[in-house]
Amino acid sequence: MANDTRRVAGTRGRRRTAVLGAALGGCALVAASTVPAAAHGHDLSYVSLGDSYTSGPLIPRQVDANCARSDHNYPSLVATQREATAFKDVSCAGATTNEMWKPQGTNDPQLDALGRDTDLVTVQIGGNDVGFGSIIGTCARLGAQDPTGNPCERSYKASGYDQLALTILDTAPKIDRVLRAVHARAPHARVLLVGYPDLLPDDGSGCFPSVPFAQKDFAYLRDTEKRLNLMLRLVAAWNRADYVDTYGPTVGHDMCKAPADRWIEPLQPASPAAPAHPNAKGEAAMAQAVLDRLERGRGRG
């Protein structure tokens, strides 16, 4: 019986990896949870987990220096709008999936904020596991050497395969483990996995030198982010979590746009925000995406 159980589990794991690999390779696979919507009570206990895209570095007012956390990040806006009676935001800049179980400076392991009385959990994680910071640094350095080409794409594909696509695939089991842990610690909660907003022009155009990537690398990096978000969508569906699309609602407000129109700041921000991160408008847009997803009910698109 034990051998049979392990064989079934192994088969299921291989099947998930195969399906995910096909989807990230370009198949338009969409999956949805079929968990019925639950009625909301008056009291709402809400916990936010995540990285810097959640915490809102440099956005006024900063309320946690260790984690660069703002009281105008999207979880705070959601908590206010939903009138949460208990709210814990433990998101922290620089967090990876490891920090769900490990302290990060003065921040306790993020999963410790959950309890059996938690009603709502938002999770936004994975960007640092994939290496957002190092990707930006590498592509900016290479872009300066060949501003009209695609040196970043060539570098990540020099081995004969796309290293970033493989890293995203390798990150999927980490997200899976996080969501399973969230369900275990907060078994009655509605869980939302939040995707990443549109960082670069969706049409693949560039804006060198304002954003110092080579002209032909913009489309590659756009596709890489879309691949990450697709992975998150699929893992959410497998784990009875609702995926929140923040990419679609932020198209047209990427870091290449004029200061008045952009919701993502470039590498030299003009508004209070970390480089290549949402500003206050971006956090508000992500908050609205979360609120819209909550209104649709569980598993309803």
Contacts in CASP RR format, 6 or more apart in sequence:
PFRMAT RR
TARGET T0000
AUTHOR 0000-0000-0000
METHOD contacts of the structure
MODEL  1
MANDTRRVAGTRGRRRTAVLGAALGGCALVAASTVPAAAHGHDLSYVSLG
DSYTSGPLIPRQVDANCARSDHNYPSLVATQREATAFKDVSCAGATTNEM
WKPQGTNDPQLDALGRDTDLVTVQIGGNDVGFGSIIGTCARLGAQDPTGN
PCERSYKASGYDQLALTILDTAPKIDRVLRAVHARAPHARVLLVGYPDLL
PDDGSGCFPSVPFAQKDFAYLRDTEKRLNLMLRLVAAWNRADYVDTYGPT
VGHDMCKAPADRWIEPLQPASPAAPAHPNAKGEAAMAQAVLDRLERGRGR
G
16 172 0 8 1.000
16 176 0 8 1.000
16 238 0 8 1.000
17 169 0 8 1.000
17 172 0 8 1.000
19 29 0 8 1.000
19 234 0 8 1.000
20 169 0 8 1.000
20 172 0 8 1.000
20 231 0 8 1.000
20 234 0 8 1.000
20 235 0 8 1.000
21 169 0 8 1.000
22 29 0 8 1.000
23 29 0 8 1.000
23 230 0 8 1.000
23 231 0 8 1.000
23 234 0 8 1.000
24 165 0 8 1.000
24 168 0 8 1.000
24 169 0 8 1.000
24 227 0 8 1.000
24 230 0 8 1.000
24 231 0 8 1.000
25 165 0 8 1.000
25 227 0 8 1.000
29 234 0 8 1.000
30 233 0 8 1.000
31 233 0 8 1.000
31 234 0 8 1.000
31 237 0 8 1.000
31 238 0 8 1.000
32 237 0 8 1.000
32 299 0 8 1.000
32 300 0 8 1.000
32 301 0 8 1.000
33 236 0 8 1.000
33 237 0 8 1.000
33 240 0 8 1.000
33 241 0 8 1.000
33 242 0 8 1.000
33 298 0 8 1.000
33 299 0 8 1.000
34 299 0 8 1.000
35 240 0 8 1.000
35 298 0 8 1.000
35 299 0 8 1.000
36 298 0 8 1.000
37 297 0 8 1.000
37 298 0 8 1.000
37 299 0 8 1.000
37 300 0 8 1.000
38 190 0 8 1.000
38 298 0 8 1.000
40 119 0 8 1.000
41 119 0 8 1.000
42 85 0 8 1.000
43 85 0 8 1.000
43 86 0 8 1.000
43 119 0 8 1.000
44 82 0 8 1.000
44 83 0 8 1.000
44 84 0 8 1.000
44 85 0 8 1.000
44 86 0 8 1.000
44 119 0 8 1.000
44 120 0 8 1.000
45 84 0 8 1.000
45 85 0 8 1.000
45 86 0 8 1.000
45 87 0 8 1.000
45 117 0 8 1.000
45 118 0 8 1.000
45 119 0 8 1.000
45 120 0 8 1.000
46 75 0 8 1.000
46 78 0 8 1.000
46 79 0 8 1.000
46 82 0 8 1.000
46 84 0 8 1.000
46 86 0 8 1.000
46 87 0 8 1.000
46 88 0 8 1.000
46 118 0 8 1.000
46 119 0 8 1.000
46 120 0 8 1.000
46 121 0 8 1.000
46 122 0 8 1.000
47 87 0 8 1.000
47 88 0 8 1.000
47 89 0 8 1.000
47 90 0 8 1.000
47 113 0 8 1.000
47 114 0 8 1.000
47 115 0 8 1.000
47 118 0 8 1.000
47 120 0 8 1.000
47 121 0 8 1.000
47 122 0 8 1.000
47 186 0 8 1.000
47 189 0 8 1.000
48 54 0 8 1.000
48 75 0 8 1.000
48 78 0 8 1.000
48 79 0 8 1.000
48 87 0 8 1.000
48 88 0 8 1.000
48 89 0 8 1.000
48 90 0 8 1.000
48 91 0 8 1.000
48 121 0 8 1.000
48 122 0 8 1.000
49 90 0 8 1.000
49 91 0 8 1.000
49 100 0 8 1.000
49 110 0 8 1.000
49 111 0 8 1.000
49 113 0 8 1.000
49 121 0 8 1.000
49 122 0 8 1.000
49 123 0 8 1.000
49 124 0 8 1.000
49 125 0 8 1.000
49 178 0 8 1.000
49 182 0 8 1.000
50 90 0 8 1.000
50 91 0 8 1.000
50 92 0 8 1.000
50 95 0 8 1.000
50 110 0 8 1.000
50 123 0 8 1.000
50 124 0 8 1.000
50 125 0 8 1.000
51 91 0 8 1.000
51 92 0 8 1.000
51 93 0 8 1.000
51 94 0 8 1.000
51 95 0 8 1.000
51 96 0 8 1.000
51 124 0 8 1.000
51 125 0 8 1.000
51 126 0 8 1.000
51 127 0 8 1.000
51 128 0 8 1.000
52 68 0 8 1.000
52 91 0 8 1.000
52 92 0 8 1.000
52 93 0 8 1.000
52 94 0 8 1.000
52 95 0 8 1.000
52 128 0 8 1.000
52 274 0 8 1.000
52 277 0 8 1.000
53 124 0 8 1.000
53 127 0 8 1.000
53 196 0 8 1.000
53 197 0 8 1.000
53 277 0 8 1.000
53 278 0 8 1.000
53 286 0 8 1.000
54 73 0 8 1.000
54 74 0 8 1.000
54 75 0 8 1.000
54 89 0 8 1.000
54 91 0 8 1.000
54 122 0 8 1.000
54 124 0 8 1.000
54 194 0 8 1.000
55 64 0 8 1.000
55 67 0 8 1.000
55 68 0 8 1.000
55 69 0 8 1.000
55 70 0 8 1.000
55 73 0 8 1.000
55 89 0 8 1.000
55 91 0 8 1.000
55 92 0 8 1.000
55 93 0 8 1.000
56 68 0 8 1.000
56 69 0 8 1.000
56 70 0 8 1.000
56 72 0 8 1.000
56 73 0 8 1.000
56 91 0 8 1.000
56 93 0 8 1.000
56 273 0 8 1.000
56 274 0 8 1.000
56 277 0 8 1.000
56 278 0 8 1.000
56 283 0 8 1.000
57 68 0 8 1.000
57 70 0 8 1.000
57 93 0 8 1.000
57 273 0 8 1.000
57 274 0 8 1.000
57 277 0 8 1.000
58 68 0 8 1.000
58 70 0 8 1.000
58 269 0 8 1.000
58 272 0 8 1.000
58 273 0 8 1.000
58 274 0 8 1.000
59 70 0 8 1.000
59 72 0 8 1.000
59 73 0 8 1.000
59 272 0 8 1.000
59 273 0 8 1.000
59 279 0 8 1.000
59 280 0 8 1.000
59 283 0 8 1.000
60 70 0 8 1.000
60 72 0 8 1.000
60 272 0 8 1.000
60 280 0 8 1.000
61 70 0 8 1.000
61 71 0 8 1.000
61 72 0 8 1.000
62 68 0 8 1.000
62 69 0 8 1.000
62 70 0 8 1.000
63 69 0 8 1.000
63 70 0 8 1.000
63 71 0 8 1.000
64 92 0 8 1.000
64 107 0 8 1.000
66 92 0 8 1.000
66 104 0 8 1.000
66 105 0 8 1.000
66 106 0 8 1.000
66 107 0 8 1.000
67 90 0 8 1.000
67 91 0 8 1.000
67 92 0 8 1.000
67 93 0 8 1.000
67 104 0 8 1.000
67 107 0 8 1.000
68 92 0 8 1.000
68 93 0 8 1.000
68 274 0 8 1.000
69 89 0 8 1.000
69 91 0 8 1.000
69 92 0 8 1.000
69 93 0 8 1.000
70 76 0 8 1.000
70 283 0 8 1.000
72 280 0 8 1.000
72 283 0 8 1.000
73 89 0 8 1.000
73 91 0 8 1.000
73 283 0 8 1.000
74 194 0 8 1.000
74 283 0 8 1.000
74 284 0 8 1.000
74 286 0 8 1.000
74 287 0 8 1.000
74 290 0 8 1.000
75 87 0 8 1.000
75 89 0 8 1.000
75 91 0 8 1.000
75 122 0 8 1.000
75 287 0 8 1.000
76 87 0 8 1.000
76 89 0 8 1.000
77 283 0 8 1.000
77 284 0 8 1.000
77 287 0 8 1.000
78 84 0 8 1.000
78 122 0 8 1.000
78 287 0 8 1.000
78 290 0 8 1.000
78 291 0 8 1.000
79 87 0 8 1.000
79 89 0 8 1.000
81 287 0 8 1.000
81 291 0 8 1.000
82 120 0 8 1.000
82 291 0 8 1.000
82 294 0 8 1.000
84 120 0 8 1.000
86 117 0 8 1.000
88 113 0 8 1.000
90 107 0 8 1.000
90 108 0 8 1.000
90 110 0 8 1.000
90 112 0 8 1.000
90 113 0 8 1.000
91 110 0 8 1.000
91 124 0 8 1.000
92 99 0 8 1.000
92 104 0 8 1.000
92 107 0 8 1.000
92 110 0 8 1.000
93 274 0 8 1.000
94 104 0 8 1.000
94 128 0 8 1.000
95 104 0 8 1.000
95 110 0 8 1.000
95 125 0 8 1.000
95 128 0 8 1.000
96 125 0 8 1.000
96 126 0 8 1.000
96 127 0 8 1.000
96 128 0 8 1.000
96 129 0 8 1.000
97 125 0 8 1.000
97 126 0 8 1.000
97 129 0 8 1.000
97 171 0 8 1.000
97 174 0 8 1.000
97 175 0 8 1.000
97 177 0 8 1.000
97 178 0 8 1.000
99 107 0 8 1.000
99 109 0 8 1.000
99 110 0 8 1.000
100 109 0 8 1.000
100 110 0 8 1.000
100 111 0 8 1.000
100 125 0 8 1.000
100 178 0 8 1.000
100 181 0 8 1.000
101 109 0 8 1.000
101 111 0 8 1.000
101 181 0 8 1.000
102 109 0 8 1.000
103 109 0 8 1.000
111 181 0 8 1.000
111 182 0 8 1.000
111 185 0 8 1.000
114 121 0 8 1.000
114 182 0 8 1.000
114 185 0 8 1.000
114 186 0 8 1.000
114 189 0 8 1.000
115 185 0 8 1.000
115 186 0 8 1.000
116 185 0 8 1.000
116 186 0 8 1.000
116 187 0 8 1.000
116 188 0 8 1.000
117 188 0 8 1.000
118 185 0 8 1.000
118 186 0 8 1.000
118 188 0 8 1.000
118 189 0 8 1.000
119 188 0 8 1.000
119 189 0 8 1.000
119 190 0 8 1.000
120 189 0 8 1.000
120 190 0 8 1.000
120 192 0 8 1.000
120 294 0 8 1.000
121 182 0 8 1.000
121 186 0 8 1.000
121 189 0 8 1.000
121 190 0 8 1.000
121 191 0 8 1.000
121 192 0 8 1.000
122 192 0 8 1.000
122 194 0 8 1.000
122 244 0 8 1.000
122 290 0 8 1.000
123 178 0 8 1.000
123 179 0 8 1.000
123 182 0 8 1.000
123 191 0 8 1.000
123 192 0 8 1.000
123 193 0 8 1.000
123 194 0 8 1.000
123 241 0 8 1.000
124 193 0 8 1.000
124 194 0 8 1.000
124 195 0 8 1.000
124 196 0 8 1.000
125 175 0 8 1.000
125 178 0 8 1.000
126 171 0 8 1.000
126 174 0 8 1.000
126 175 0 8 1.000
126 228 0 8 1.000
126 232 0 8 1.000
127 171 0 8 1.000
127 196 0 8 1.000
127 228 0 8 1.000
129 167 0 8 1.000
129 171 0 8 1.000
129 174 0 8 1.000
130 164 0 8 1.000
130 167 0 8 1.000
130 168 0 8 1.000
130 171 0 8 1.000
130 228 0 8 1.000
131 167 0 8 1.000
132 276 0 8 1.000
133 276 0 8 1.000
135 164 0 8 1.000
135 221 0 8 1.000
135 224 0 8 1.000
136 267 0 8 1.000
136 275 0 8 1.000
136 276 0 8 1.000
138 152 0 8 1.000
138 155 0 8 1.000
139 152 0 8 1.000
139 213 0 8 1.000
139 214 0 8 1.000
139 217 0 8 1.000
139 221 0 8 1.000
140 212 0 8 1.000
140 213 0 8 1.000
140 267 0 8 1.000
142 151 0 8 1.000
142 152 0 8 1.000
142 155 0 8 1.000
142 214 0 8 1.000
142 217 0 8 1.000
143 149 0 8 1.000
143 151 0 8 1.000
143 152 0 8 1.000
143 208 0 8 1.000
143 212 0 8 1.000
143 213 0 8 1.000
143 214 0 8 1.000
143 217 0 8 1.000
144 212 0 8 1.000
145 151 0 8 1.000
146 214 0 8 1.000
147 208 0 8 1.000
147 209 0 8 1.000
147 214 0 8 1.000
147 215 0 8 1.000
148 214 0 8 1.000
148 215 0 8 1.000
148 216 0 8 1.000
149 214 0 8 1.000
149 215 0 8 1.000
149 216 0 8 1.000
149 217 0 8 1.000
150 214 0 8 1.000
150 215 0 8 1.000
150 216 0 8 1.000
150 217 0 8 1.000
150 220 0 8 1.000
151 214 0 8 1.000
151 217 0 8 1.000
152 213 0 8 1.000
152 214 0 8 1.000
152 217 0 8 1.000
152 220 0 8 1.000
152 221 0 8 1.000
153 216 0 8 1.000
153 217 0 8 1.000
153 220 0 8 1.000
156 162 0 8 1.000
156 163 0 8 1.000
156 164 0 8 1.000
157 163 0 8 1.000
164 224 0 8 1.000
164 227 0 8 1.000
165 224 0 8 1.000
165 227 0 8 1.000
168 224 0 8 1.000
168 227 0 8 1.000
168 228 0 8 1.000
168 231 0 8 1.000
169 231 0 8 1.000
171 228 0 8 1.000
171 231 0 8 1.000
172 231 0 8 1.000
172 234 0 8 1.000
172 235 0 8 1.000
175 193 0 8 1.000
175 231 0 8 1.000
175 232 0 8 1.000
175 235 0 8 1.000
176 235 0 8 1.000
176 238 0 8 1.000
176 239 0 8 1.000
179 191 0 8 1.000
179 193 0 8 1.000
179 235 0 8 1.000
179 236 0 8 1.000
179 239 0 8 1.000
179 241 0 8 1.000
180 239 0 8 1.000
182 189 0 8 1.000
182 191 0 8 1.000
182 241 0 8 1.000
183 189 0 8 1.000
183 191 0 8 1.000
183 239 0 8 1.000
183 240 0 8 1.000
190 242 0 8 1.000
190 294 0 8 1.000
190 298 0 8 1.000
191 239 0 8 1.000
191 240 0 8 1.000
191 241 0 8 1.000
191 242 0 8 1.000
192 241 0 8 1.000
192 242 0 8 1.000
192 243 0 8 1.000
192 244 0 8 1.000
192 290 0 8 1.000
192 293 0 8 1.000
192 294 0 8 1.000
193 232 0 8 1.000
193 233 0 8 1.000
193 235 0 8 1.000
193 236 0 8 1.000
193 239 0 8 1.000
193 241 0 8 1.000
193 242 0 8 1.000
193 243 0 8 1.000
193 244 0 8 1.000
194 244 0 8 1.000
194 246 0 8 1.000
194 286 0 8 1.000
194 289 0 8 1.000
194 290 0 8 1.000
195 229 0 8 1.000
195 232 0 8 1.000
195 233 0 8 1.000
195 243 0 8 1.000
195 244 0 8 1.000
195 245 0 8 1.000
195 246 0 8 1.000
195 247 0 8 1.000
196 225 0 8 1.000
196 228 0 8 1.000
196 229 0 8 1.000
196 246 0 8 1.000
196 247 0 8 1.000
197 246 0 8 1.000
197 247 0 8 1.000
197 249 0 8 1.000
197 250 0 8 1.000
197 263 0 8 1.000
197 264 0 8 1.000
197 278 0 8 1.000
197 282 0 8 1.000
197 285 0 8 1.000
197 286 0 8 1.000
198 225 0 8 1.000
198 247 0 8 1.000
198 248 0 8 1.000
198 250 0 8 1.000
198 251 0 8 1.000
198 252 0 8 1.000
198 253 0 8 1.000
198 254 0 8 1.000
198 264 0 8 1.000
199 221 0 8 1.000
199 222 0 8 1.000
199 225 0 8 1.000
199 254 0 8 1.000
199 255 0 8 1.000
199 264 0 8 1.000
199 276 0 8 1.000
200 206 0 8 1.000
200 211 0 8 1.000
200 213 0 8 1.000
200 218 0 8 1.000
200 221 0 8 1.000
200 222 0 8 1.000
200 225 0 8 1.000
200 254 0 8 1.000
200 255 0 8 1.000
200 256 0 8 1.000
201 207 0 8 1.000
201 218 0 8 1.000
201 222 0 8 1.000
201 252 0 8 1.000
201 254 0 8 1.000
201 256 0 8 1.000
202 222 0 8 1.000
202 251 0 8 1.000
202 252 0 8 1.000
202 254 0 8 1.000
204 218 0 8 1.000
204 219 0 8 1.000
204 222 0 8 1.000
205 218 0 8 1.000
205 256 0 8 1.000
206 213 0 8 1.000
206 215 0 8 1.000
206 218 0 8 1.000
206 256 0 8 1.000
207 256 0 8 1.000
208 214 0 8 1.000
208 215 0 8 1.000
210 256 0 8 1.000
210 266 0 8 1.000
211 255 0 8 1.000
211 256 0 8 1.000
211 266 0 8 1.000
211 267 0 8 1.000
212 267 0 8 1.000
213 221 0 8 1.000
225 247 0 8 1.000
226 247 0 8 1.000
229 245 0 8 1.000
229 247 0 8 1.000
232 243 0 8 1.000
233 243 0 8 1.000
233 245 0 8 1.000
236 242 0 8 1.000
236 243 0 8 1.000
237 243 0 8 1.000
242 293 0 8 1.000
242 297 0 8 1.000
242 298 0 8 1.000
242 299 0 8 1.000
242 301 0 8 1.000
243 293 0 8 1.000
244 286 0 8 1.000
244 289 0 8 1.000
244 290 0 8 1.000
244 293 0 8 1.000
245 289 0 8 1.000
245 293 0 8 1.000
246 285 0 8 1.000
246 286 0 8 1.000
246 289 0 8 1.000
249 285 0 8 1.000
249 286 0 8 1.000
249 288 0 8 1.000
249 289 0 8 1.000
250 263 0 8 1.000
250 264 0 8 1.000
250 282 0 8 1.000
250 285 0 8 1.000
250 286 0 8 1.000
252 261 0 8 1.000
253 261 0 8 1.000
253 262 0 8 1.000
253 263 0 8 1.000
253 264 0 8 1.000
253 281 0 8 1.000
253 282 0 8 1.000
253 285 0 8 1.000
254 262 0 8 1.000
254 263 0 8 1.000
254 264 0 8 1.000
255 262 0 8 1.000
255 264 0 8 1.000
255 265 0 8 1.000
255 266 0 8 1.000
255 267 0 8 1.000
255 276 0 8 1.000
256 262 0 8 1.000
256 266 0 8 1.000
259 270 0 8 1.000
259 271 0 8 1.000
262 279 0 8 1.000
262 281 0 8 1.000
263 278 0 8 1.000
263 279 0 8 1.000
263 281 0 8 1.000
263 282 0 8 1.000
263 285 0 8 1.000
264 276 0 8 1.000
264 277 0 8 1.000
264 278 0 8 1.000
264 279 0 8 1.000
264 282 0 8 1.000
265 271 0 8 1.000
265 273 0 8 1.000
265 274 0 8 1.000
265 275 0 8 1.000
265 276 0 8 1.000
265 277 0 8 1.000
265 278 0 8 1.000
265 279 0 8 1.000
266 275 0 8 1.000
266 276 0 8 1.000
267 275 0 8 1.000
267 276 0 8 1.000
268 275 0 8 1.000
269 275 0 8 1.000
269 279 0 8 1.000
271 279 0 8 1.000
271 280 0 8 1.000
272 279 0 8 1.000
272 280 0 8 1.000
273 279 0 8 1.000
273 280 0 8 1.000
278 285 0 8 1.000
278 286 0 8 1.000
END
